[in-house]
Amino acid sequence: MTHTGTDLSETDLRHLERCVQLAEEALREGDEPFGSLLVSADGAVLAEDRNRVHSLDDATRHPEIELARWARAHLTPQQRAAATVYTSGEHCPMCSAAHGWLGLGRIVYAHSAAQLADWLAELDVPAGPVRCLPIEDVVPGLPVQGPAPGLAGRMRELHHRFQAMRRTGPQAAG
């Protein structure tokens, strides 16, 4: 069940802030602004990544997929189930499925897939090849929290900058 950002703790917000910083880094490198963290049950950041879809020319190089791969290689099933994935944007269906198949725990996100779809529609960006779905539609019963209202606005601005960069070149990301 999705909960609103008002349910987020200070720790959640701190980790989401880092995700936004990673999204900004992705944008500076010419990628769509997404960033994610994998955090253990005791609060340690285990791994982090940012979007690399454009820089590596691979549509599957989402940070959530990379963290799922890392978790599979380094954590037991019990550790994966107790971990939290923090991410700047709600998982796409591909990332949600990877998360579910690997048995990762809770997801906390700054903006929802529905918000992103609305922002892209504002800019007349055509829909992608995969439909945006809520995480719960892909992995029923998974604990999910988001969006975080204060951070969602910042993420909207980053997505607008990315689309401007796509239309006019890298100087627009500045």
VMD Tcl script that draws the C-alpha trace (Angstrom):
set ca {
  {0.00 0.00 0.00}
  {1.32 3.44 -0.91}
  {1.51 5.95 1.90}
  {1.87 9.67 1.52}
  {5.12 11.48 2.14}
  {3.80 12.65 5.51}
  {4.57 9.18 6.87}
  {8.28 9.56 6.07}
  {10.82 9.80 8.87}
  {13.78 12.16 9.03}
  {15.99 9.20 8.11}
  {13.80 8.48 5.08}
  {14.02 12.10 3.98}
  {17.80 12.16 4.43}
  {18.17 9.08 2.23}
  {15.77 10.52 -0.35}
  {17.82 13.72 -0.40}
  {20.84 11.64 -1.41}
  {18.75 10.05 -4.17}
  {17.93 13.51 -5.50}
  {21.65 14.36 -5.44}
  {22.35 11.21 -7.46}
  {19.57 12.22 -9.88}
  {21.26 15.61 -10.29}
  {24.54 13.81 -11.00}
  {22.81 11.68 -13.64}
  {21.44 14.83 -15.27}
  {24.89 16.45 -15.34}
  {26.16 13.32 -17.14}
  {23.38 13.49 -19.74}
  {21.11 10.86 -18.24}
  {17.55 11.03 -17.03}
  {17.47 12.21 -13.40}
  {17.11 9.09 -11.28}
  {19.17 7.96 -8.30}
  {18.76 5.21 -5.72}
  {20.20 3.83 -2.47}
  {20.11 0.37 -0.90}
  {20.02 0.63 2.89}
  {20.37 -2.25 5.37}
  {17.99 -2.93 8.24}
  {20.42 -1.21 10.61}
  {20.49 1.96 8.46}
  {23.83 1.51 6.69}
  {23.98 2.59 3.06}
  {25.12 -0.56 1.26}
  {25.16 0.66 -2.34}
  {24.03 3.58 -4.47}
  {23.72 4.28 -8.16}
  {22.28 6.68 -10.68}
  {20.64 6.32 -14.05}
  {23.05 5.33 -16.84}
  {20.57 4.66 -19.66}
  {21.98 7.24 -22.07}
  {25.63 7.29 -21.02}
  {25.88 3.50 -21.47}
  {23.30 3.31 -24.28}
  {21.37 0.58 -22.45}
  {17.70 1.12 -21.60}
  {17.96 -1.34 -18.69}
  {20.64 0.57 -16.77}
  {18.25 1.95 -14.18}
  {19.76 2.41 -10.70}
  {17.12 0.17 -9.12}
  {18.15 -2.73 -11.38}
  {21.81 -2.19 -10.52}
  {21.02 -2.19 -6.80}
  {18.96 -5.37 -7.18}
  {21.91 -7.03 -8.92}
  {24.26 -5.84 -6.18}
  {21.91 -7.15 -3.48}
  {21.68 -10.55 -5.16}
  {25.47 -10.85 -5.23}
  {26.17 -9.56 -1.71}
  {23.19 -10.18 0.59}
  {21.36 -13.21 1.93}
  {17.63 -13.51 1.21}
  {16.93 -12.41 4.80}
  {19.15 -9.32 4.45}
  {17.49 -8.43 1.15}
  {14.02 -8.71 2.71}
  {15.04 -6.40 5.57}
  {16.65 -3.79 3.30}
  {15.04 -0.60 1.99}
  {15.46 0.83 -1.48}
  {15.24 4.62 -1.57}
  {14.79 6.14 -4.98}
  {14.15 9.49 -6.56}
  {11.28 8.13 -8.66}
  {8.83 5.28 -8.21}
  {10.09 2.09 -9.82}
  {9.10 1.33 -13.39}
  {7.54 -2.12 -13.99}
  {10.95 -3.61 -14.95}
  {12.57 -2.40 -11.73}
  {9.54 -3.38 -9.63}
  {9.68 -6.91 -11.04}
  {13.41 -7.23 -10.31}
  {12.78 -5.96 -6.79}
  {10.00 -8.50 -6.26}
  {11.85 -11.47 -7.78}
  {14.88 -10.82 -5.56}
  {12.78 -10.40 -2.43}
  {13.96 -6.90 -1.57}
  {12.08 -5.09 1.19}
  {10.44 -1.71 1.46}
  {10.61 0.98 -1.25}
  {10.54 4.71 -0.50}
  {10.37 7.21 -3.37}
  {10.43 10.97 -3.87}
  {7.99 11.14 -6.82}
  {5.44 8.72 -8.22}
  {5.22 7.23 -11.69}
  {1.90 9.04 -12.12}
  {3.53 12.37 -11.28}
  {6.28 11.71 -13.82}
  {3.71 10.82 -16.49}
  {1.90 14.11 -15.76}
  {5.14 16.12 -15.92}
  {6.10 14.55 -19.25}
  {2.59 15.14 -20.63}
  {2.95 18.84 -19.68}
  {5.96 18.91 -22.00}
  {4.29 16.92 -24.81}
  {6.79 14.08 -24.38}
  {5.41 10.93 -26.04}
  {4.72 7.97 -23.78}
  {7.50 5.41 -23.55}
  {7.26 1.79 -24.69}
  {6.34 0.50 -21.20}
  {3.25 1.68 -19.32}
  {3.79 3.39 -15.96}
  {2.26 1.24 -13.23}
  {2.23 1.66 -9.47}
  {4.71 -0.67 -7.77}
  {1.85 -2.43 -5.98}
  {0.35 -3.44 -9.34}
  {3.57 -5.32 -10.13}
  {4.53 -6.56 -6.63}
  {1.37 -6.81 -4.51}
  {1.82 -6.49 -0.77}
  {5.23 -4.82 -0.91}
  {5.62 -1.98 1.63}
  {5.88 1.24 -0.38}
  {6.01 4.87 0.76}
  {5.94 8.03 -1.28}
  {5.85 10.53 -2.74}
  {7.73 13.06 -0.63}
  {6.03 16.38 -1.48}
  {9.02 18.70 -0.97}
  {11.33 16.51 -3.01}
  {8.78 15.76 -5.73}
  {8.82 19.43 -6.75}
  {12.59 19.38 -7.05}
  {12.41 16.21 -9.13}
  {9.83 17.83 -11.43}
  {12.32 20.60 -12.13}
  {15.10 18.07 -12.88}
  {12.87 16.19 -15.32}
  {11.93 19.45 -17.03}
  {15.65 20.29 -17.35}
  {16.36 16.85 -18.83}
  {13.66 17.29 -21.47}
  {14.97 20.77 -22.29}
  {18.45 19.27 -22.66}
  {17.11 16.59 -25.03}
  {15.55 19.28 -27.19}
  {18.34 21.87 -27.18}
  {21.55 20.16 -26.09}
  {23.57 19.67 -22.87}
  {23.82 23.38 -22.01}
  {20.15 23.29 -20.97}
  {20.91 20.92 -18.07}
  {23.14 23.52 -16.38}
}
mol new
graphics top color blue
foreach p $ca { graphics top sphere $p radius 0.5 }
foreach p [lrange $ca 0 end-1] q [lrange $ca 1 end] { graphics top cylinder $p $q radius 0.2 }
display resetview
